[in-house]
């Protein structure tokens, strides 16, 4: 069974930083577009950032300049470095792997930005 294993969520003060990680199998990581999405209470799931197998990135406007997505090919892991966090970044963050019509999701990790 394909797994996306997430880690790194938690509670952080406004202005702080967190790094989320998502590990998967080599067969997935090498060809899938990897990404992060988030869902706040009462809202729809939304894009945070994606990165292709070739390293091209895409960001939601709300996180541009604050979040960075990157891949570690040796560890089959995708990360999102989140800086200057705001209370409105509070959500469950989900790792995603997408290729053609296949769309895989992690279990989600909670990020809470609060003083």
JOPE-V431922 format. One record per residue. N is the residue number from 1. RES is the residue in three letters. SS is DSSP state (A for helix, B for strand, O for the rest). PSI is psi in degrees with one decimal (999 if undefined). D_LAST is the distance of its C-alpha to the last C-alpha in whole Angstrom. Layout:
BEGIN
n=[N & N]
res=[RES & RES]
ss=[SS & SS]
psi=[PSI & PSI]
d_last=[D_LAST & D_LAST]
END
This chain:
BEGIN
n=[1 & 2 & 3 & 4 & 5 & 6 & 7 & 8 & 9 & 10 & 11 & 12 & 13 & 14 & 15 & 16 & 17 & 18 & 19 & 20 & 21 & 22 & 23 & 24 & 25 & 26 & 27 & 28 & 29 & 30 & 31 & 32 & 33 & 34 & 35 & 36 & 37 & 38 & 39 & 40 & 41 & 42 & 43 & 44 & 45 & 46 & 47 & 48 & 49 & 50 & 51 & 52 & 53 & 54 & 55 & 56 & 57 & 58 & 59 & 60 & 61 & 62 & 63 & 64 & 65 & 66 & 67 & 68 & 69 & 70 & 71 & 72 & 73 & 74 & 75 & 76 & 77 & 78 & 79 & 80 & 81 & 82 & 83 & 84 & 85 & 86 & 87 & 88 & 89 & 90 & 91 & 92 & 93 & 94 & 95 & 96 & 97 & 98 & 99 & 100 & 101 & 102 & 103 & 104 & 105 & 106 & 107 & 108 & 109 & 110 & 111 & 112 & 113 & 114 & 115]
res=[UNK & UNK & UNK & UNK & UNK & UNK & UNK & UNK & UNK & UNK & UNK & UNK & UNK & UNK & UNK & UNK & UNK & UNK & UNK & UNK & UNK & UNK & UNK & UNK & UNK & UNK & UNK & UNK & UNK & UNK & UNK & UNK & UNK & UNK & UNK & UNK & UNK & UNK & UNK & UNK & UNK & UNK & UNK & UNK & UNK & UNK & UNK & UNK & UNK & UNK & UNK & UNK & UNK & UNK & UNK & UNK & UNK & UNK & UNK & UNK & UNK & UNK & UNK & UNK & UNK & UNK & UNK & UNK & UNK & UNK & UNK & UNK & UNK & UNK & UNK & UNK & UNK & UNK & UNK & UNK & UNK & UNK & UNK & UNK & UNK & UNK & UNK & UNK & UNK & UNK & UNK & UNK & UNK & UNK & UNK & UNK & UNK & UNK & UNK & UNK & UNK & UNK & UNK & UNK & UNK & UNK & UNK & UNK & UNK & UNK & UNK & UNK & UNK & UNK & UNK]
ss=[O & O & O & O & B & B & B & O & O & B & B & B & O & O & O & O & O & B & B & B & B & B & B & O & O & A & A & A & A & O & O & O & B & B & B & B & B & B & B & O & O & O & O & O & O & B & B & B & B & B & B & O & O & O & O & O & B & B & B & O & O & O & O & O & O & O & B & B & B & B & B & B & O & O & O & O & B & B & B & B & B & B & O & O & O & O & A & A & A & O & B & B & B & B & B & B & B & B & B & O & O & B & B & B & B & O & O & O & B & B & B & B & B & O & O]
psi=[132.7 & 136.7 & 142.6 & 113.3 & 113.2 & 153.6 & 163.9 & -4.1 & 173.5 & -166.7 & 131.7 & 149.8 & 154.7 & 137.2 & -9.1 & -174.2 & 152.1 & 153.7 & 124.7 & 146.3 & 153.3 & 114.3 & 145.0 & -171.8 & 159.0 & -39.1 & -32.4 & -49.8 & -33.2 & -22.0 & -16.7 & 150.0 & 125.5 & 149.3 & 172.4 & 135.2 & 164.5 & 155.0 & 116.4 & 158.1 & 130.0 & 5.1 & 163.2 & 155.9 & 137.0 & 155.8 & 138.4 & -58.6 & 152.6 & 158.9 & 129.5 & 172.2 & -24.2 & -5.3 & 3.7 & 137.4 & 157.1 & 136.7 & 148.5 & 146.4 & -33.3 & -16.3 & -4.7 & 134.3 & -12.5 & -34.5 & 146.8 & 125.9 & 138.4 & 161.6 & 145.0 & 100.2 & -28.3 & -27.4 & 2.1 & 45.0 & 139.3 & 142.0 & 156.5 & 119.5 & 121.7 & 115.7 & 164.1 & 48.3 & 145.4 & 157.5 & -32.1 & -4.9 & -6.5 & 125.5 & 171.3 & 126.8 & 130.8 & 133.8 & 143.8 & 142.7 & 127.8 & 133.5 & 121.0 & -123.4 & 12.4 & 128.6 & 112.3 & 146.2 & 145.2 & -179.4 & -14.8 & 146.9 & 136.2 & 132.0 & 123.6 & 123.7 & 110.2 & 147.9 & 999]
d_last=[39 & 37 & 33 & 30 & 28 & 24 & 22 & 19 & 16 & 13 & 9 & 8 & 5 & 6 & 10 & 10 & 13 & 15 & 19 & 20 & 24 & 27 & 30 & 33 & 37 & 39 & 41 & 38 & 36 & 39 & 40 & 37 & 34 & 31 & 28 & 24 & 24 & 21 & 20 & 18 & 19 & 22 & 22 & 25 & 24 & 24 & 25 & 23 & 25 & 29 & 31 & 35 & 37 & 38 & 35 & 35 & 31 & 30 & 26 & 25 & 24 & 21 & 20 & 23 & 22 & 19 & 20 & 23 & 25 & 28 & 31 & 32 & 36 & 36 & 34 & 34 & 30 & 28 & 25 & 22 & 20 & 17 & 16 & 13 & 11 & 10 & 9 & 13 & 13 & 12 & 15 & 18 & 20 & 23 & 26 & 29 & 33 & 35 & 39 & 41 & 41 & 39 & 35 & 33 & 30 & 28 & 26 & 23 & 19 & 16 & 13 & 10 & 7 & 4 & 0]
END
